Amino acid sequence: MGNILEKIKMSGTTSNFLKLLVDKKRIDALKQIETCYRKYMDEVLNNVRVDVKTAFPLSDKLFARIQEQMEGITGKNVEMIVEEDPSLLGGIVIGVGDTLYDGSVRAQLDSIRELIKEDM
């Protein structure tokens, strides 16, 4: 492990931390540690991660508009992760933490199907 860390020129603190995880047989917890660290840093830096799924590529103008809207809603600096999902058929789905804003055509069609089932 030490040889690998030297070759990639890892900082001493990070290198020691990784060696400790290996020694204590806890290296498998690294992903959880990274997730907790990211959450902590987002809190400290007043950032929020926003997952955006669209059925189509976003233009730069639309990307900026969504980012601005989400910053207004959350009151934080927004880091957007955009993913194209053709199964949405159209529209957009935005996830902020545990909150989901679903404006997809697929969701609207599903709602209409449920309403039709209820009336029958």
Protein Blocks (a to p, Z undefined) as FASTA:
>chain_A
ZZmmmmnopafklmmmmmmmmmnopmmmmmmmmmmmmmmmmmmnopacdddddfbdcdfk
lmmmmmmmmmmmnopacdddddddfknopacdddehjbccdfbfklmmmmmmmmmmmmZZ
